[in-house]
């Protein structure tokens, strides 16, 4: 191509190399290296070569419009064009990182015939400090990582006009973003997408609410309007967006006083890559009144405490005007704010997600931690002032030394490198390795296995902390999982047709729409295609491979679509029509007890000791030395932390007489059967 990089040949059009500023640089012979050094050109053989400028992607000057069999993908280049598209296609979805829409289309089978990408619309890509240096202007299409890095640049002095205290709110947002999902998600997900999703357990939305951020909305029909973000959330996954309206920018105010303090809070089962149990953002503005510090303004917002992000208005009102730290000797100064939190977020016992008592306690815990951290920050702020100025202000509240550690917060602490550790206890007992004849002997329980050496008298591997054979590959990222195996030529893909009913009689299964759903659909297989037994089970064969007459749970397999591509198989599975007659469903242990629904075959027992005699002893006058605890507890379903998605690859061998099966399973024998 004309004007392309010469590749070091000097043919770039000007007699020299485009990678060397017009100078020809060679690295193939010693004399050329010496010649380059003599001319003052430094050659770094460890550096990446210069990427040819002609191959770099330029900003598009025209809209991109891609039409597929099921979806149109449109990328406008101006706000006016994007609003016109939204007005023309009101059911369209704006997609930046596909972190939410991708889940909806892949796992929830939702379809969006028109998808609009705002990634090159200038207004939605804005990321700057406004002219008055009062707000950060964040375009709706800006990624979470870009916002995180921009705030870090401001903290590093990118805008010298900003006083250090102005960034306290922005810093709190950056701290929360560090623990938001993973790097890969933050690199793709957009700020407006996260806001509009209106997750009730969002990490970002409570922070924006407590900072009193403002959304700039626009549509072709009604023009532009501003809306405080705390008024944007109407209910579970419902927001104040009119048809055709989009979030253009988010205005995040700077903190305006050295006595304004902001902190983020988050509680989750684990810190990395986990959905929060409760998140929160708290901000107060303190003011000196007489010889005390008063709360001039307070903002608190929480996630995980209701169907949407909750602004704790009662607690804010109760805290505003209060003496920070309380009057002398007052240890109950937060009581009114605590009562307000309880009134603002009264989680019922049957709240989705459970843990109502624990979750109700967390906002109060956050507020207490905030009070300690803010008092410490106020003390540090006053200590940094000139003596004359500090002496004219009230002293900071006194802290109880035992409570000082309450200010610790993993969200704001330096984020350590990811690491893992497994602790174990090396118990005694077991069998010896034995001699060549295979003879083994039991070890005494109180004998230290580590003292037995490596001979025949040492303990056999069972019970020893032996490293898993694949552990090294797994932690190094080099382990090969099923999805990493190259596809064999002619491989077919399968997608399951699953029950949508908890208990129902199957009246009919119409596979014709599935067979015609997409090119490349080969077959739809069901129980009638099973040549052997259609029954499976770990112990008792009481389950069906493919449901025949009844389904007994949501997700039970009815049939499987097979096609040349995964997309075609999934589309075929979606188009299969199953007609049901609903039957009474038992969905809890309590309902099972009431209905007398028990498995007659369940006679397995695990017994240790004489239970009856032990309980009889507890009835003695002294209680038999036992403490009896009675009550009821409920434990929900538990999910494994998967190392890979469930997948199976079956490859015919030996002319089709054998199958080699690769499966993500812990039970290859059952898979083989």
N, C-alpha and C positions, 0 to 999 in steps of 0.2 A: 504494500500500500504506500502511496506517495506520502512522504513526510514521516515514515515510520522510523523507529530507533534503528541505528546502524548496527547495534549489537557489538560495538567496539571496533568495527571495520573502517570507521572514518567516512562512511557513506551517508551521513545524515544530511547532506545537502550543502554543508559549509566547509567541507574538507576536514573537519575534526569530529571528535566523538561527542554526541549529545550528553553523555554522562560525565564528561570531564571539562565542561565549560569551554568547549572548542579545542581542547588539548587532547591529543591521542595518547591513551594510556594502555600499555600492554603488560601482561603478567606472564608471558610464555617464555621469555628468555632473560638471562641475567643482564645483557647489554641494554635491553629496553627498560628494565627496572632501574638500572643506574641512570639511564637517560631521563626517566621520569623524575627520579630523585634530584638530579642536577637542575631540572627545571622548577624545582620547588613543589612538585606534586607528591603528596603522601598517599601511598596505596595501602589500604587496610584490607588484607585478604580475608579477615574474619567478618567483615561487614557484609550486609545484604547488598546485592547490586541495585543500582538505581532503577526504580520501576519506570518503564517507558511512559512518558507523559501522555502519549497518544492513546494508551490503553486505559487511562484512568477514566472512571465514569464521571461525566459532567452532570450538572444539575439539569433536569429535563426542561425544555422550553415548550413542550407540548404535553397535553394530557395523554395518559396511557390508559387504554381501554382494552381489556382482554376478556373475550367471551368464551366460556367453556360450556360443556353439555348441561351443567346444572347451575352454574354461577357466573355472574359477570363481575369482574374486578376492575375498578375504575380508580385512577390516581389523578385527581385534578391538581392544577398548579396555582389556583387562586382561591381566596375565601369566597368570592362571589360565585365562582363555578361550583364549589363544593356545596354551598347553601342551595344553589339551584338544583343540584342533583338530589340533595336530601328532600327538597320540596317535591321533586318529580317522583322519587322513590321513598315514600315515608317509612316503609318497612325495611329499608336498607340498614346495614350495620357498618359503623366506622371501625376499622380494624387497623391497629398499629403493630402490636407485638403478637397478636393472636393467642394470648395466654388465657383469655376467657372464652372467646368465640371458638377457639380450637377445641376446648373441652366440651362446649355445648354441641358442636357438630360431630365430634368423634364419639363421645360417650352418651350424650343425651339425644342423639339423632335429630337435632334441630337443623333446619335448612334455611339459608339466607341467600336468595337468588341474586341479590345485589350487595356487594361489599365495596366500601369506599375507603381508600387509603389517604389520610391527610398528611402524610409524612413530608411532603414538599410544599405544603401551604405555608407561606412565610409567617403569618400570624400565629399559626399553631406550632411553629418551631421556635418561637421567641423564647429567649432565656437571658434576662438582663435585669439590671437595676433601673427603676424608672428615673425620669429626669429630676424629680424632687428628692431622690434617694430615700424614699419612704417605704417602698415595696420591692419585692422580687416579682418580676413578671414572668410567669411560667406558661408557655404555650401548651395547649392540650395534648399535642403529640410528642412532647418532650419525654424522654424515657426517665425512669426512676434513677438510673445510674447517672445520667447527665445532670439531673438536679443535685444528686449527692455530690458529684465532683465540682459542680459550680459553687455550691456552698463552701466546699473545702477551699476553693480558690479565693473566695471572699475572706475566709478565715485567715488565709495566708497573706492578705494585704492587697488583693487585686483591686480593691476600691478604697484608697487611703482616706476618702472623705467620710467613711463610716466609722463612728466610734466603736470600740470593742463591744460595749454592751448592746449595741444595735443588733448584733448577730446571735443573741442568746436564743431567740425563737427559731431562727434558721438552723442553728447548731443542734437544737433539740430534734428538728426534723431529720437532719443528717444522721444523728445517732440512731433514730428509729429506723431509718432506711438501711443502715448497716445490717440489721437483723431481719430485714424484710425479705422473705423467700430466699432465693439463691442468686448468685451473680448472673447466671444465665437468664433468669426471669427478669431481674432488674435491668439488664441490658436491652431487653425487648419490650417490657410492659411500659405503658404510657401513664402519665399522671392523670389525665382526664379519664382514661379507661378505668383506672382503679377507683376514681371517685364515682363515676357513673354506674359502676357495677354495684355500688352501695352494699358491700358486704357488711353484715352486722358485726363482724370481728376484724374489720380492717385495722391495720396498724397506722396507716397514714391519715385517714379521715379524722380520728379524734385529735390528732396534732393540729391539723388545719382548722378544726372547729375551735380549739382553745386559743389559737392565735387570731381568731376572728378574720380568717381569710375570706376573700370575695371571689365569686365566679363571674366571668364575663360571658354571657350567653348570646347567641345570635341565630337568626333564622331568616330565610328569604321572605316569609310572610309578615313577620312582626318586627323585624329589625333587631337591634341590640338591647340588652337589659343587664343590670347588675343584680346579683343575689348573694346575700351572706350564705356561706356554705352550711352553716348550722340550720338554715331554713330549707336546704336543698333536699334533705332526706325525709320522705313522707311516710315510709313504712318499709316492710321487708322487701328489699330489691325494688322499691318504688321511689322515684325521684321527681323533682319539679322540672321536668323537661317537656316542653310543648312539642307537638308533632313537627318534625323537620328541624328542630333546634339542636345546636351543638355547643359544647363547652369550648370556647375559643381560648381563653387564658384564665389563669388563677393568679390572684394577687395575694401574696403572702407578706403581711406587714412586718417591718422591723420593730424590735422592741425600742421604745422611745425614752426610757429612763434608766439610769444606772441602778434604780431600785425596783426594776421590773425583772421578775425571775420566771423561768420556764423550765420544766423538766418532763421528759417522756417516761412512760412506765409500760411494762409488758410482762405478763406471766404466761408461760407455756410449759408443756410437759418436757420439752427440751428446747434449747436456745436456737439451734440451727434448723432451718427448713421445717418449721412446724407451725401449725395453725394456733394462734393465740387462744388462751382461755379468756383472759381479760386484758385489754390494753387501755391506756389512758394518757391524756395530756393535761397538765395543770399549769396555770399561769396566774401570778398575782402581781399587782402594782402596789408597792408600799409607799407611804408618805409620812414624813415626820409631823406629828401633831403634839404640841406641848413637849413633854418629855417621853413620849412613847411613839412607836411605829404603828400606824393604822393601815388597814387594808382598804385602799382606795378603789380597787377593782379586782375581780376574781373571775377566772374562766376555768371550767372543768368539763371535759368530754371523755366519754368512755366507749369502748367497743366490747362486745361480748356480754352486754348487760341488757339486751333487748333485741327486738327485731331489726333495729338499725342503730346507727351511732347515736348515743344519748348525750345531750347537753344537760348537765346537772344544774338546772336553773334554781331550784330551791336551795341547794347547798351553796351555790354562788351567792345568792341573796343573803343567806345566813352568815356567810363569811365576810361579805363586804361590810366595812365599817367596824369590824372587830379589831381589837388590839392584838397585833401580831406577837405571839408568845404569851399572851394573857397578862392580866395584872400580876403584880408581885405575889408569888405563892399560888397562883391559879394554875392548876394542872389539868383543868377540864375545859380549856378555852376552845377546843375543837369540837366540843359536844354538839353545838348547834349545827355545824357543818356535817358532822357524822349523821345526825338525825335527818338532815336534808338529803344526804346521799341515799339513806334508806327509803325516804319518801319518793325520791326521783326514780329509783330503780328497784321496785319491790318484786323481785323474781319469785314466781310461784313455785311450789315443790315440783310440779310437772313440767317445768320449763324445758324446751328442747335443749339437749346437751347436758342436762342434769347438773349436779354439783351446785345446787342453788345456794346452800349455806356458804360454801367456799367462795363462790363468785360474789355473793353479797358482801363478804368480808374484804375482798381484794381492793375495791375503791377506797375504803377507809384505810386500809394498810398503805395504799399509794399516797393518800393525803397526809398520813402521819409521816411517812418517809420524806415527802415533799417539804413538810414543815421543818424537819430537822435539816435537810439539805439547804433550804432557803435561808434558814437562820445562820448556818455556817457560811453561806455565800454572802449574806449581808455583813457578817463580821469581817470577812476578807475584804469586801468593798470599802468598808469604813476604815479598815487598817491601812488601805492604800492611799487614803486622802491625806493632804497636808494636816498637820496637827491642829492648826487654827480652824480649818474647815470642819474637821471631824469633831472637834470639841463643841461646835455649835449645833450638832445633831444629837438625837437621843442615842443612848448606847444600844447595842444589839441585845436581844433577849438572852438570858442565861440558859444554857443547855445542861441537862443532867448528863454527866459523863457516861453513864451506862447506856444512854440512848444515842450517843454520837455515831455509832456504827450503823444506825438506821438510814443514814444518808447514802450508804453504799447501794449502787444500782448497776447491774451488769449491762444495761442498755447504754449507759454513758461511759463505762469503764473501757480501757483499751481492749480491743478484740483480740484474743490470743489466736495463735495458729491452730488449725484443726488438728486434733490428735485423738488417739484412742488408747484405751487401757483396759485390760481384763485382769481382775484379781481372782484368785482361787485359793482354796484350802487343800493342802495335800494330806489326805486322811490315811490312816493305817489299814491293815488288813489286805485282802486280796489273795491272789495265787502267785506262786513263783513262776519264773520263766520255764524252769524245768531243764532236763538234760536232753541229749539227742534222742532218747527213747520216748520223749514226750511226757514223761512222768512229772507231775506238778504236785506241789504241796501248799497247803494254806499258810498264810502269814498270820502271826498273832496281831490282833487289832492295835495293840499298844506299841508295836515295833515301827520305828521310823523307816519308811521305805528308802529315804535318801541315804541311809546308812548301810544299805544292803549291797552297794556296788553295782557291777554290771554282769555278774556271773549268773549261773543257773539258779542260785538262791535269791536273786533279786526279783522284784515284782514284775509281773507281766504287764504289757501296755494298758490293759483295762484298769482304769482308775488313775492312770498317769496323765499329767498335763501335756499330751502330745499335740504338737502343732498340726493343724489341718493341712492336708496335702496341697490344697489349692489356696491357702491363706496368703502366701506371698504374691501370687498372681492377682488375687482379688484386691489387695491393698495397693498394688502397683498399677492397677488398671489394665493389665495385660490378659486377664482371664477371658476366655472365649465363651460367650453365652450363646444360647440358641439363635438369637437374632443376629449374631455376628457371623454365623456360618454362611458362606456364599450359597446363593440359591442354585440348586441343581437345574440343568436345562429342562424346560417343560414343567416346572413345578406348579402345582395348583394351590390356591389359597382357600381357606375355609372360614366361614363366619356363622355363628350360632343364632338360631331363632329361639328366643327365650320367652318363657311365660310372663305375662304381665299381671297375672292373677295369683293371689295367695292360695286359693283353693277353688277349683272349678272343674266342671266336666267339659272335655273337649268335644264340641259338636261337629266341627269340620276344620280342615286345614287346606286352604287353597294355595297351592304352590305356583300356579300359572303366572300370576303377576310377578313373582320373584324370578321365574325363568326368563321372563321377557324384560326384566328391569334394566339390564345393561348388556352390552356386547361382551362376550367371553364367559357368560354363565354356563357352566357345564352340566350341573345337576343339583338337585335338592334332595338330600337323603334323610330318611326317617326310619322308624322301627321296622317297617316292612322290608328294608334293605339289609337288615342285620341277619347274617347267615347263621350265627351261633345264638347264644343266649342274650337276651336284651336286658338281663338283670345283673347288677353289680352291687358291691358293698364291701366294706372293710372286713367285717366279720360275718354278718348276715346279709345275704344277697336280696335286700328288700328295696333297692332303688332301680330305676330303669335308666338305661343309656339314653333312650328317647322316650318321652312320655307318650302313652298310647291313649288311654281313656280319660285319665284325670291328671291334673297338675296339683302339686301339694305345696308349692312355694313360688314366690316371685323369682324369676331367674332360672326355673327348671328348664332343661333343654328339651325342645320339641322336635327340631330337625336342624340340619346344617346345610348351608349353601356353599357350593364349591364352584370356583371360577378361576380364570386365568390370572386375575389380579385381585389384590386384597380389597381395593375399592369396589370392584364389581361384586365380589362376594358379600361385602357389607351391604351394598345397595340391594342385592337380591334378598338378603335376610330381612331387611327392613320392609320389603314389599310383600312378603308372605302374609296372608290374611288368616288369622286364627279366630274362630267363633267359639265363645265360651258360654257355659251356663254356670253362673257363680254359685258356690256352695258355702255353707258356714265355715268360717276360718278361725282357727285357734292361733293366736299371735303372742301369747305370753304364758309363762309357767302358771300364773294364777288362773287364767282361763282354762288351761289344760287340767288343773286340779278340779275346777268347778264342773268341767265336762267329763271328768273321769277318763281322760285320754292318756293312757299309759302304755308303754311297750311291755307286752307280756314276756318278751324274751330277755329282758334286762335283769339277769340274775347274777351279774358280776359283782364281786365285793372285794374291797381292800380292807383287811382287818389286821390291826396290830394290838395285841394284848386282850385281856378279858374285859370287854366293854361293860357287860351287865354287872359284873362284880364291882367294877370301879364306880359305876353310877350308884349301885346299892350302898357302897361305902359313903358316898356323898350325902346320903340321907341320915347318917348317924348324927348324934348330938353335936359332935365337934365338926361336922361336915366332912369327915374323912380327910382333913387336910387339903381339900380341893376348893377351888373357886369356880363356880359355875357361871357362865355367861350365856344368856339367852337373848335372842333377838332375831332380826331379819335384815338381810342385806341383798342388794341387787347389783349384779355385775353385767354390764353390757357386752356385746360382742367385741372381740379383740381382733385387730388386724395385724398381720405379720409386717415387719419392715422388709419388704422384698428386695433382694439383690437384683432381680430381673423380672420382667413381666412374665406371666404364664404363657408358655409357647411350647409347641411340639413340632418337630420336623421328622417325617417318615420318608425314608429313601429306600426304594426297592433294590434288592441285590439278588445276585445269583439267578438272573433271568426272571425275577419277580416272585420266586418261591420264598424269599425271605425279606423281611423289613428291618432295616437298621433305624432305630427310633432315638432321637435326641429330644429330651424333655426337661423342662425346668420343674423338677419334682424332687422330693426327698424320698420317694418310694418307687424306684424303678421296677420292682417286681409287680406292683399293682399296675403300673403303666403297661408292662409287658402283657399282663393278663387282659 
